[in-house]
Amino acid sequence: MTFKLNLTRRVLAPALVAGLLLSFQTFAQEPVRQDDEIKQMVKQVSAQRLEQLVQKMVDFGTRHSLSSTTSKKEGIGAAREWVKSEFEKYAQASGGRMTVEMDRYTVKADGRRIPQDVEMANVMATLKGTDSSDDRVIIVGGHLDSRVTDVMDAKSKAPGANDDASGVAMVMEMARIMASRQFPATLVFVAFQGEEQGLYGSRHLAERAKKENWNLVAMLNNDVVGNSYSAETGLHNNTTVRVFSEGTPANETEEQARLRRTMGTENDSPSRSLARYMENVGEKYVDQLDVILVYRADRFLRGGDHTPFNQNGFAAVRMSETNEDFDHQHQDIRKENGKQYGDLIEYMDFEYLRKNTGVNLATMASLAWAPASPQQASVLTADLTNTTQLQWEAPAKGEKPAGYFVLMRGTSSPAWEKKFFVKDTKADLNYSKDNYFFAVQAVDAEGHASLPVLPVPVR
């Protein structure tokens, strides 16, 4: 595809427009259509640079949230300032559209992991959208703080190479590559503090987003994403990565619960739809990587920085490596019986981290270049029929879509199986609503699709 990066709306290739007009295509039959600009950005992700970024974070000794904020060489304070300075370098390529801030907040003593009041800070780089009528926000994040075996030990060496310098390095590399591009929607790149002490940084930002009424359409959390080997099981695999998503929304109302039970949409929360989107887009642009959707909000009995966003009603998912290595996570640096413990950089796989970064970048760019999602999607239920009538409204803000994809799958299928392109805001399908789930995406003429919206019954 050809793009004019100095324009908000890019030039369309006629062949692509014609391709979109083909209807009744299944995903299996449809040729993979890649955006050349996204493909180029994914190719720019550097395993060597990711390693350099992780090494720099390891060199701060510890990044524990209760460690020094005055030293220029060690501790969380020095690490925060370094991330901020790197973001500011990337911002120079943005033509003034990327701004950097240290979003400070005070955490009160809680008698558990916060012994006394402490000031923390999230380091954020915001790439302002180019379309003033498009207020969508997309966040990608990882947590900067680290820990050893004792979560209250702020003095010992806590390199936190994989947990979670890997996630922060990913965010920084994405910010570097994307800063020079123009997107209609606003992108936020954030290094959270306070995750290990209780998700404080992400809770602060999620509550800020809710209070300030951000139109936050997606939050991508990346935590423990740079190791491909499990010493416990002996599995070594850098061709799969997990994406976790909640099924039932954390803030679901009773009315929403009744509708979910009526429709049987336990597997179609906004976060689950985001996870499916990440799988579809990520595998399109990153070779030799399967995105595994885990139908669980997080790992068993655990949580992460996406959790407060879910709790505040936002679509948010967590990416994490398939095989965690617990010898090198939340461990004091030591040797026992000849075995090395500790979250050390030599146990990471930077080619694997490169691929995982590509999935996040492709997802964020595809969403940001797509139109906003359709509104008021509904399925008409006035008559008993073996067909399905859908209708919806165009997005109220941002670029006008070139058309819409109507997605369809069997009720037992985890993934969308068929896709129909229509230019109108309605569709009559010769498939029974009894037997299938449907959703609608807005799409531009280059094929960038919004997050899907499930229709609700209307008589």
Beta strands, then each sheet from edge to edge (+ up, - down):
strand 1: 25-26
strand 2: 98-107
strand 3: 118-127
strand 4: 136-143
strand 5: 186-192
strand 6: 215-222
strand 7: 240-244
strand 8: 290-294
strand 9: 316-321
strand 10: 334-336
strand 11: 339-341
strand 12: 375-380
strand 13: 388-393
strand 14: 403-410
strand 15: 418-422
strand 16: 426-429
strand 17: 436-443
strand 18: 456-458
sheet 1: 1+ 15- 14+ 17-
sheet 2: 2+ 3- 5+ 4+ 6+ 9+ 7- 8-
sheet 3: 10+ 11-
sheet 4: 16+ 13- 12+ 18+
end
